[in-house]
Amino acid sequence: MPITKQTIAIIGAGGTMGSAIARSISGGNYRLLLFDRTPGQLGSLTEKIQQAHPDADVKPIDCAHECSWEADIIVLAVPHGVEKELAHKIRDVSTQKIVISIANPVDEDFSKLTTAPDSSAAEELQQWLPHSKVVKAFNTTFAADFEQPVIGGRQADAFIAGNDEEALETVTELVETAGFNPIIAGDLSVSGTLERMQLLLMQLTSRSKVNGPASWKILRN
């Protein structure tokens, strides 16, 4: 973990995934800025974080642009359909910053991805934010996994993809703070594979009616 405290903006912090990420990293050496279109949800989240970590540096912000301007790392914890709109709003304040895409571009019944076969949500985001360091992370984990990252006695893996090595190292530390075993899967072109992996896991858990934690794990000697 870096000695210098990094500032992380979580856009969509009031949602299921956004709040799970915020809680899981709130004990780390981070300053957390929380934004949500429904700001009423942030009060209870901030309270829960401070109850668990009284020294946590966490602050609700009422503007996505301002939140991103202050941040070193921007987490877009929003559906894929919202990413383009947000990208346009924060483009001028995200230059050379790490922007994490957690989105899985799936249709309503989890039957297919909505992106082109040769693309991915993260690659589209990189096109919309050409001067940012887009990293794919946290898309292969469910919100329930953050509460229980050790499943069946094994630490869940969380896969990461990106083109900037320094950004990958930074996000690896973030993933570790969240409680997962980080695995760098490759450059941003691997994001499509990671998104298809999670689509498959969504389909399997839906058919098996799994309501609790479920995640990927690479087993090896």
C-alpha positions, 0 to 999 in steps of 0.5 A, a space after each residue: 500500500 502506498 504511503 501517500 494516501 490516494 483519493 478514490 472517487 466511487 461514482 454510483 456509490 449508493 448502488 449494490 456494487 458501489 457500496 460494497 466496494 466502498 465498504 471493502 476498501 474503507 479500511 485501507 490508506 484511502 480517502 473516499 469520495 462518494 457520489 450517487 444520483 440518489 444522494 439519500 443513500 450515501 448517508 447510511 453508507 457513510 455511517 456504516 463505514 465510520 462505524 466499522 472504521 472510525 478513522 476512515 476518511 470518507 465524504 459524500 460529494 454531490 457532483 460527479 465532476 467535482 468528485 472525479 476532479 479531486 480523485 486519483 482513481 475513479 471507480 465507475 460503479 454504474 451500469 454499462 449504459 450509463 458509462 458513456 454519459 458519465 465519461 463525457 461529464 468527467 473527461 476533462 478531469 480524468 486525464 492520466 487518471 486511473 478509471 476503473 470499469 466494473 460494468 458487465 454489458 449484459 441484457 436483461 435476461 442474462 442471455 448475451 452481452 450487448 457490446 460488439 463481439 470484438 469489443 468490451 465495456 472497458 474498451 469502449 470506455 477507453 475510447 470515450 476517455 482516450 487520455 485516461 488509464 482505463 482498467 477492468 476490475 471487480 467485474 468478475 465478483 458479485 456484491 455478496 463476495 465483498 462480504 465473504 471473499 473467502 468461499 469454501 475456505 478459498 480466497 476468491 480471485 479477482 481479475 484485472 486487465 489494462 494497458 498501463 503497468 503502473 495502473 495495474 499495480 495500483 489496482 492490484 493493491 486496491 483489489 487486495 485491500 478489498 479482500 480478493 486475490 488479484 490476478 492480472 489477466 492481460 491488457 485491456 483487450 482481455 476485458 471482453 473475456 472477463 465480461 463473458 466469464 461473468 456472464 457465464 457465472 451469472 447464468 450458472 448462479 441464476 439456473 442453480 438459484 444461488 443467492 450467496 457469494 459465488 466467484 471464480 478460482 484458479 486452482 493450482 499446486 
